[in-house]
Amino acid sequence: MTRSLRAAACVRPAWSIGRFRVEGPDEDAFTLAVAALERLIEGASASFPSGFDQLDLVGDFPAEIDAELGTAMGWGEAEIRHHPPGIESFAQACRNAAAGEGPSGSAVVTVDALGEGDRATPTRDAAAIAAGFVAGPGARLAGASSRRHPPEQRPEAARWVAAARRAAPHATAATQGTLGLLSTAAPPVLLIEWNRSFPLARTEHLAWTPTPTAPSPSAAMAVAVYTGLRAAAVGETAWAAVIRPERTDFLAFEVEGPVTWLGPFSQAEGGRPLPEVRPTGRGTWGLESVSQGAYVARARYLENLPARWRFAAERCPSCATVTFPPRGRCRRCATTTGLERVELPREHLEVEAVTVVAPGAQPAEFDGQVAAMGSYGVVLARLAPGVRATLQVTDTDPHGIKVGDRVRAVLRRIYPMEGAWRYGRKAVGEEPVSAPAKSG
């Protein structure tokens, strides 16, 4: 049995410049991808009890993601495939995910990260979207198609609708459904022809302009999919279309069951007002920065990732004491056999102590971070009875976290070493999260 789209999650960075959301200095495509996947798994865990056995990544990602993403998510040997940015790549990734077999799921992740060069003067929002496919009722991919047209001319209506038919070959004039349409400007003649061909299919049209707020092509298609599917009922066909100056791309889904949507897929939905943060260009903090702190060999770094990233610990069968990080023996009774591997929570962590590290007081490995971001907070967070972790604070005023507050641990850049970023968990203040939306 092929897999169908069961849930999708969207995350946006908490930093902003003007009206655009941008990655913070300690974020990149890798951390955004992990954040989207974690939201997908946490918000729709019942849909993916066996995790994912294949992952399609659409966008530009750091080279180390293949070796480290499985560790970050706690998966086994998941097959990872890369696709360049673009709608065609997003469509192919969805085909790959839908073709998977077995009890596990498939995930498609598209990330629109601005990168170091575009972050200072952004022209679009940064975002990451993760879509989960699994066997069973959901939104089944019916097909994909494209129609090229001269950049200076509007698409020919009849051929444009013919391309939509190729994406959903079983659709007829009696087909009920929706069209999620993103376009710089949809010529009325196209919608007239659409309504003549599919009189029972409703149109959900979102207009966007190529400058200055255009999303990346793959992110645009993901929003179009959401726009079409959220208004579709079970038994209907949902088209997603993105009209660009030189072509239109279509995806079509047959809605056989509900789809869960997690996170703000459009500017008007969810989220809190974002503070105007200090400029990110105060200093240089990139891979060219050389950490002057204690050297940690990459092999050792990778060995400790389960504890650093997933808060992996050991529970003693004799006294039930939790030892973190794992040591191969109970910290209380020294038992070494039968230790149970557990993962401690990363949300709703109570702050037991807090301090602020001012410029000049930081360890040398954080010189680049301080040059770019200024002072940073550090909290001692309670993971379990008698178990605590020391975490930097991010996305929050360094003085904004107090003892007794609740935080969650997110994956972020820590510092560069050996020509690559080292990643770890940092604390962000928790905020109320609205219930997920469902379509179908």
Backbone torsions as a table, in degrees:
resi	resn	phi	psi	omega
1	MET	NA	132.6	177.5
2	THR	-73.8	166.8	-177.0
3	ARG	-98.7	153.1	178.9
4	SER	-124.2	158.2	177.9
5	LEU	-68.3	121.6	-176.6
6	ARG	-111.8	-31.3	-177.7
7	ALA	-158.9	155.0	176.5
8	ALA	-145.7	147.6	-178.1
9	ALA	-132.3	144.9	178.8
10	CYS	-127.6	137.8	173.7
11	VAL	-130.2	147.5	172.7
12	ARG	-127.2	147.5	177.7
13	PRO	-62.3	158.2	179.5
14	ALA	-88.8	-5.6	179.2
15	TRP	-88.9	151.9	176.2
16	SER	-143.0	148.1	168.1
17	ILE	-126.2	117.0	-171.1
18	GLY	63.0	-127.1	179.8
19	ARG	-102.6	11.1	-178.3
20	PHE	-106.1	139.2	173.2
21	ARG	-85.1	133.2	-177.5
22	VAL	-132.0	156.6	173.3
23	GLU	-61.8	141.2	169.9
24	GLY	-70.9	167.0	-179.9
25	PRO	-59.1	-21.0	179.6
26	ASP	-103.1	18.7	177.9
27	GLU	-117.3	157.1	173.4
28	ASP	-158.3	-172.0	-177.9
29	ALA	-59.8	-35.5	-180.0
30	PHE	-64.4	-50.0	-177.7
31	THR	-67.2	-35.0	176.7
32	LEU	-66.6	-40.1	178.5
33	ALA	-62.5	-44.3	178.7
34	VAL	-62.8	-41.6	-179.9
35	ALA	-62.0	-42.2	179.7
36	ALA	-66.8	-42.6	179.3
37	LEU	-65.6	-39.6	178.4
38	GLU	-65.1	-40.4	177.5
39	ARG	-64.4	-39.3	178.8
40	LEU	-61.9	-48.2	-176.2
41	ILE	-69.5	-41.9	-178.7
42	GLU	-70.2	-37.3	-176.5
43	GLY	-82.5	-19.9	-178.4
44	ALA	-136.0	42.8	-174.4
45	SER	-61.1	-32.6	-178.4
46	ALA	-65.9	-23.2	-179.2
47	SER	-81.2	-19.5	-175.4
48	PHE	-130.4	61.8	-176.0
49	PRO	-65.6	-23.7	-177.9
50	SER	-103.5	11.0	179.6
51	GLY	73.2	-154.0	-177.1
52	PHE	-123.6	138.6	176.5
53	ASP	-108.4	-5.5	174.4
54	GLN	-149.2	147.8	-174.2
55	LEU	-141.2	126.5	176.5
56	ASP	-110.3	121.8	-177.8
57	LEU	-106.0	125.2	179.7
58	VAL	-113.2	114.9	-179.5
59	GLY	134.7	-172.8	-180.0
60	ASP	-99.7	118.8	-176.4
61	PHE	-123.4	151.7	175.0
62	PRO	-62.9	151.8	-173.6
63	ALA	-60.8	-32.1	-174.1
64	GLU	-75.6	-1.9	-174.4
65	ILE	-63.9	-35.2	-178.4
66	ASP	-61.4	-41.4	-176.3
67	ALA	-78.1	-24.2	-169.4
68	GLU	-111.8	-17.7	-175.7
69	LEU	-65.7	-41.2	177.7
70	GLY	-60.4	-37.0	177.2
71	THR	-67.4	-42.7	-179.2
72	ALA	-60.6	-37.2	-176.1
73	MET	-94.5	-11.7	-179.4
74	GLY	78.1	25.7	179.4
75	TRP	-89.2	170.0	171.3
76	GLY	-84.4	-139.4	-178.0
77	GLU	-86.6	79.2	177.3
78	ALA	-79.9	139.9	176.6
79	GLU	-77.0	127.8	-178.4
80	ILE	-115.1	127.6	178.2
81	ARG	-122.4	139.3	-178.3
82	HIS	-106.1	143.5	176.6
83	HIS	-133.8	142.0	176.4
84	PRO	-68.3	162.0	177.4
85	PRO	-59.2	146.8	176.1
86	GLY	140.3	156.7	-178.3
87	ILE	-66.2	-40.3	179.5
88	GLU	-58.9	-41.0	179.0
89	SER	-66.1	-40.3	178.9
90	PHE	-63.0	-41.8	178.4
91	ALA	-63.3	-42.9	179.7
92	GLN	-65.2	-39.0	178.0
93	ALA	-61.9	-40.4	177.8
94	CYS	-65.2	-38.2	176.6
95	ARG	-62.3	-44.9	178.9
96	ASN	-59.2	-45.5	-178.3
97	ALA	-63.7	-41.1	-178.7
98	ALA	-68.7	-26.1	-177.3
99	ALA	-81.7	-6.4	-179.0
100	GLY	-64.2	154.1	179.4
101	GLU	-130.6	160.4	179.0
102	GLY	102.6	175.0	-174.4
103	PRO	-74.8	-19.8	-179.1
104	SER	-77.2	176.9	-179.3
105	GLY	-110.8	172.8	173.7
106	SER	-120.2	149.3	178.4
107	ALA	-130.2	141.9	172.7
108	VAL	-116.6	126.8	179.2
109	VAL	-123.0	123.9	172.8
110	THR	-118.5	129.9	-177.0
111	VAL	-122.3	129.3	173.0
112	ASP	-109.9	87.2	178.9
113	ALA	-99.6	139.2	-175.0
114	LEU	-77.1	-30.8	-178.3
115	GLY	80.1	170.8	-174.3
116	GLU	-63.0	-38.4	-174.2
117	GLY	-71.9	-37.6	-174.6
118	ASP	-90.5	-10.8	-171.2
119	ARG	-71.3	-31.2	-177.0
120	ALA	-69.4	-35.0	179.3
121	THR	-130.1	74.0	-172.8
122	PRO	-69.9	149.8	174.0
123	THR	-122.6	4.4	178.2
124	ARG	-159.5	169.1	178.1
125	ASP	-83.9	144.2	167.8
126	ALA	-84.4	144.3	-179.0
127	ALA	-164.2	161.2	173.6
128	ALA	-136.3	138.3	179.8
129	ILE	-128.5	129.6	177.4
130	ALA	-119.0	128.4	179.3
131	ALA	-118.2	131.3	-178.0
132	GLY	-107.9	130.9	178.7
133	PHE	-115.9	139.8	178.2
134	VAL	-155.4	157.8	179.1
135	ALA	-63.5	143.0	180.0
136	GLY	121.1	176.7	-176.6
137	PRO	-67.6	136.3	178.4
138	GLY	-174.8	-140.9	174.7
139	ALA	-104.6	110.8	-177.0
140	ARG	-88.8	129.9	179.2
141	LEU	-66.6	118.5	-180.0
142	ALA	-88.0	-33.8	-179.6
143	GLY	166.4	176.4	180.0
144	ALA	-143.0	149.5	177.8
145	SER	-156.5	165.1	178.7
146	SER	-138.5	154.4	176.8
147	ARG	-137.5	114.9	177.8
148	ARG	-84.4	146.8	176.8
149	HIS	-148.3	152.5	-177.9
150	PRO	-57.7	136.4	-176.7
151	PRO	-56.5	-32.1	-175.4
152	GLU	-93.2	3.5	-178.6
153	GLN	-126.0	147.6	176.5
154	ARG	-72.6	151.9	-179.7
155	PRO	-61.0	145.0	174.6
156	GLU	-72.2	124.4	-167.6
157	ALA	-59.0	-47.6	-175.4
158	ALA	-64.2	-42.5	-179.9
159	ARG	-71.9	-31.3	177.2
160	TRP	-63.2	-46.8	179.1
161	VAL	-67.9	-32.8	176.7
162	ALA	-61.2	-36.6	176.7
163	ALA	-65.1	-37.7	176.0
164	ALA	-63.7	-37.0	178.1
165	ARG	-65.0	-36.1	179.3
166	ARG	-65.1	-31.5	177.8
167	ALA	-71.2	-30.3	179.3
168	ALA	-129.2	78.1	-171.5
169	PRO	-63.0	-19.4	-178.7
170	HIS	-92.3	-0.9	-177.7
171	ALA	-73.2	142.4	177.8
172	THR	-132.8	-179.5	177.7
173	ALA	-63.0	-19.7	179.8
174	ALA	-91.6	0.9	-177.4
175	THR	-71.5	129.8	173.6
176	GLN	-94.4	145.1	-179.6
177	GLY	169.8	-160.1	-177.0
178	THR	-139.7	157.9	172.8
179	LEU	-123.8	115.3	172.3
180	GLY	-92.5	110.2	-170.0
181	LEU	-119.0	122.5	170.7
182	LEU	-111.4	129.8	-177.9
183	SER	-157.0	155.2	172.7
184	THR	-67.7	-36.8	175.2
185	ALA	-167.7	120.1	-179.1
186	ALA	-90.7	110.4	178.2
187	PRO	-56.6	133.6	-178.6
188	PRO	-55.1	-31.0	-178.0
189	VAL	-62.6	-31.0	178.5
190	LEU	-66.9	-45.3	-178.4
191	LEU	-69.8	-32.0	176.2
192	ILE	-64.4	-44.3	178.8
193	GLU	-66.2	-37.8	177.9
194	TRP	-61.2	-48.4	-178.6
195	ASN	-65.2	-30.3	176.8
196	ARG	-71.1	-37.1	-177.3
197	SER	-80.7	-37.6	-178.1
198	PHE	-129.1	73.8	-173.7
199	PRO	-64.2	-19.1	-177.9
200	LEU	-99.0	3.4	-179.7
201	ALA	-99.2	122.4	-178.3
202	ARG	-79.6	154.4	-178.9
203	THR	-114.3	125.8	174.5
204	GLU	-112.8	100.9	-171.7
205	HIS	-105.2	123.3	173.7
206	LEU	-113.7	120.3	178.9
207	ALA	-90.3	139.7	174.2
208	TRP	-143.7	156.4	-177.3
209	THR	-111.4	146.4	-177.2
210	PRO	-65.0	-25.6	-179.6
211	THR	-142.3	132.1	5.1
212	PRO	-102.3	9.8	-168.2
213	THR	-113.3	16.6	-175.5
214	ALA	-68.1	130.6	170.9
215	PRO	-73.2	166.8	174.3
216	SER	-64.7	157.5	-177.7
217	PRO	-55.6	-44.8	-178.0
218	SER	-67.9	-38.3	176.7
219	ALA	-67.0	-36.3	177.5
220	ALA	-61.6	-43.9	179.3
221	MET	-65.3	-38.9	178.0
222	ALA	-60.6	-40.8	177.3
223	VAL	-66.9	-38.1	177.7
224	ALA	-64.0	-40.8	176.4
225	VAL	-59.3	-46.6	178.8
226	TYR	-60.5	-44.6	-177.3
227	THR	-61.7	-40.6	178.9
228	GLY	-73.6	-43.7	-174.0
229	LEU	-73.4	-34.0	-175.4
230	ARG	-65.5	-23.9	-179.4
231	ALA	-98.2	-0.3	-176.6
232	ALA	-92.6	147.2	177.2
233	ALA	-102.8	162.5	177.2
234	VAL	-58.9	134.7	-177.7
235	GLY	94.7	-5.6	-179.1
236	GLU	-102.0	168.9	175.1
237	THR	-105.4	134.6	178.7
238	ALA	-117.5	117.5	174.4
239	TRP	-95.3	147.4	169.6
240	ALA	-125.4	131.4	-177.4
241	ALA	-138.4	139.7	174.3
242	VAL	-124.9	117.7	178.6
243	ILE	-96.4	119.2	173.6
244	ARG	-112.7	168.7	-175.9
245	PRO	-54.9	-33.6	-173.5
246	GLU	-108.2	-6.9	-177.3
247	ARG	-166.4	161.7	170.9
248	THR	-122.0	136.9	177.2
249	ASP	-116.8	137.2	-179.2
250	PHE	-121.1	142.1	162.1
251	LEU	-126.4	147.1	177.9
252	ALA	-133.6	141.2	179.9
253	PHE	-128.7	141.0	170.3
254	GLU	-95.6	121.0	-173.9
255	VAL	-86.6	107.7	-179.0
256	GLU	-109.6	-5.9	179.7
257	GLY	-170.5	172.2	-176.1
258	PRO	-70.4	151.4	174.8
259	VAL	-119.9	131.3	-179.8
260	THR	-93.5	131.3	179.9
261	TRP	-113.6	127.9	-175.4
262	LEU	-123.9	116.7	175.4
263	GLY	106.0	170.6	-177.6
264	PRO	-81.5	106.7	179.1
265	PHE	-88.7	-9.6	176.3
266	SER	-139.4	161.5	-175.7
267	GLN	-60.1	-30.9	-174.2
268	ALA	-82.3	-6.9	-172.3
269	GLU	-107.9	131.5	170.5
270	GLY	63.2	-173.7	176.4
271	GLY	80.8	165.6	177.3
272	ARG	-115.9	159.2	175.6
273	PRO	-58.1	134.5	-176.1
274	LEU	-92.5	134.9	176.7
275	PRO	-70.6	148.9	173.0
276	GLU	-76.9	111.9	-173.7
277	VAL	-90.2	164.4	178.3
278	ARG	-64.0	150.9	-178.7
279	PRO	-55.5	145.7	-178.9
280	THR	-83.5	-6.6	-174.2
281	GLY	-94.1	25.2	-179.1
282	ARG	-65.2	-29.9	-178.8
283	GLY	-158.2	175.8	-179.4
284	THR	-96.3	126.9	176.1
285	TRP	-141.1	84.2	-178.4
286	GLY	-135.8	-172.5	-178.6
287	LEU	-65.5	-18.4	176.9
288	GLU	-74.0	-15.9	175.5
289	SER	-69.6	138.8	-178.7
290	VAL	-109.1	118.4	178.7
291	SER	-68.4	129.5	178.0
292	GLN	-99.4	8.5	-179.0
293	GLY	-83.2	-168.3	-179.1
294	ALA	-62.5	133.0	-178.1
295	TYR	-76.9	132.3	174.7
296	VAL	-123.0	115.7	-179.3
297	ALA	-60.2	146.4	-177.3
298	ARG	-60.2	-37.8	179.1
299	ALA	-60.5	-40.8	179.3
300	ARG	-68.4	-40.9	177.6
301	TYR	-58.5	-47.8	-179.3
302	LEU	-65.4	-36.0	179.8
303	GLU	-61.9	-33.8	-175.9
304	ASN	-93.0	2.8	-175.8
305	LEU	-61.6	-39.1	178.7
306	PRO	-55.7	-39.4	178.2
307	ALA	-75.5	-41.3	-177.3
308	ARG	-68.9	-39.7	-171.9
309	TRP	-97.7	-36.9	-175.4
310	ARG	-112.0	4.5	-178.3
311	PHE	53.9	44.3	176.6
312	ALA	-67.2	136.8	-177.8
313	ALA	-142.0	179.9	178.7
314	GLU	-126.1	136.3	176.4
315	ARG	-109.7	130.5	-176.9
316	CYS	-78.2	132.6	178.8
317	PRO	-73.6	-18.0	-176.3
318	SER	-88.2	-46.5	-174.6
319	CYS	-120.5	0.2	177.9
320	ALA	66.5	13.0	178.4
321	THR	-72.1	140.0	177.7
322	VAL	-98.1	128.4	179.0
323	THR	-110.8	123.8	-179.6
324	PHE	-139.5	130.0	-6.3
325	PRO	-71.5	166.4	-177.8
326	PRO	-59.1	140.0	-179.9
327	ARG	-126.5	-4.0	-176.6
328	GLY	81.6	5.3	176.4
329	ARG	-156.9	149.9	-178.9
330	CYS	-69.9	133.1	-179.1
331	ARG	-72.7	-11.8	-178.7
332	ARG	-102.9	-50.1	-174.8
333	CYS	-114.0	0.9	175.6
334	ALA	69.0	14.4	175.3
335	THR	-61.2	138.6	-179.1
336	THR	-118.8	-5.6	-178.2
337	THR	-113.4	147.1	175.8
338	GLY	73.8	14.3	-179.6
339	LEU	-66.3	131.9	-178.0
340	GLU	-94.6	126.6	176.8
341	ARG	-79.2	125.5	180.0
342	VAL	-131.1	161.4	173.9
343	GLU	-115.5	125.7	-178.9
344	LEU	-79.5	155.7	-176.8
345	PRO	-64.4	151.9	176.3
346	ARG	-116.2	6.6	177.7
347	GLU	-125.5	159.2	177.3
348	HIS	57.9	38.7	-179.9
349	LEU	-84.8	129.3	-178.2
350	GLU	-83.8	133.6	178.7
351	VAL	-82.7	122.8	-179.5
352	GLU	-104.0	-20.0	177.2
353	ALA	-156.7	152.7	-178.2
354	VAL	-149.3	146.0	174.6
355	THR	-147.7	165.1	177.8
356	VAL	-121.3	129.3	179.3
357	VAL	-98.3	114.8	-178.3
358	ALA	-86.6	157.3	177.0
359	PRO	-53.3	132.0	-177.4
360	GLY	101.2	-20.3	-179.1
361	ALA	-100.6	-4.6	-174.9
362	GLN	-78.5	153.1	169.0
363	PRO	-59.2	154.0	-172.1
364	ALA	-61.6	-30.7	-177.9
365	GLU	-67.3	-13.8	179.3
366	PHE	-103.6	14.9	179.3
367	ASP	-59.6	-44.3	-179.5
368	GLY	-64.1	-40.3	179.3
369	GLN	-63.5	-45.4	-179.2
370	VAL	-64.9	-37.3	177.6
371	ALA	-62.4	-33.9	-178.3
372	ALA	-88.1	-31.9	-169.5
373	MET	-122.4	-14.0	-178.1
374	GLY	82.9	-154.7	-178.7
375	SER	-57.8	152.3	175.6
376	TYR	-138.1	151.7	178.8
377	GLY	-91.5	156.5	175.2
378	VAL	-134.7	132.3	179.3
379	VAL	-122.5	153.1	167.9
380	LEU	-103.2	110.8	-173.7
381	ALA	-109.1	138.6	-179.3
382	ARG	-84.7	119.6	179.1
383	LEU	-93.9	-34.1	-178.1
384	ALA	-164.0	168.6	178.3
385	PRO	-53.8	119.7	179.3
386	GLY	78.0	4.6	-177.7
387	VAL	-122.2	125.2	-178.4
388	ARG	-133.8	161.3	176.3
389	ALA	-136.6	143.2	175.7
390	THR	-94.7	123.9	-174.3
391	LEU	-131.9	138.1	167.7
392	GLN	-68.0	155.4	175.9
393	VAL	-101.7	137.4	178.1
394	THR	-136.8	164.3	178.5
395	ASP	59.4	19.1	-175.3
396	THR	-145.9	147.1	171.6
397	ASP	-53.0	129.2	-178.2
398	PRO	-53.6	-26.7	-179.8
399	HIS	-95.7	5.9	-172.7
400	GLY	-87.5	-13.6	179.7
401	ILE	-97.1	131.6	-178.0
402	LYS	-119.7	160.0	174.3
403	VAL	-58.6	133.9	-177.8
404	GLY	95.7	-15.8	176.4
405	ASP	-67.9	162.6	175.3
406	ARG	-107.8	139.4	179.5
407	VAL	-132.9	164.4	170.7
408	ARG	-124.7	155.8	-174.9
409	ALA	-101.8	123.5	-179.1
410	VAL	-118.6	154.7	-179.4
411	LEU	-85.0	130.1	-179.2
412	ARG	-144.9	167.3	171.0
413	ARG	-64.7	141.7	175.5
414	ILE	-107.0	-59.4	175.7
415	TYR	-165.9	160.3	177.6
416	PRO	-86.9	145.2	175.7
417	MET	-157.5	137.9	179.8
418	GLU	56.8	35.9	176.1
419	GLY	76.9	11.9	179.6
420	ALA	-143.2	157.0	177.9
421	TRP	-76.7	141.7	168.1
422	ARG	-100.4	135.9	-175.5
423	TYR	-116.2	154.5	176.4
424	GLY	-163.6	177.5	-178.7
425	ARG	-85.4	140.0	173.1
426	LYS	-128.3	164.2	-175.6
427	ALA	-101.4	136.9	170.3
428	VAL	-127.5	147.1	179.0
429	GLY	-65.5	141.0	-179.7
430	GLU	-81.8	153.0	176.9
431	GLU	-138.5	159.2	179.1
432	PRO	-60.0	139.7	-179.9
433	VAL	-115.0	126.0	-178.7
434	SER	-73.3	158.3	179.7
435	ALA	-65.6	146.6	179.1
436	PRO	-65.0	149.1	175.6
437	ALA	-90.2	153.0	177.9
438	LYS	-130.2	146.9	172.6
439	SER	-117.6	161.1	-179.9
440	GLY	86.0	NA	NA
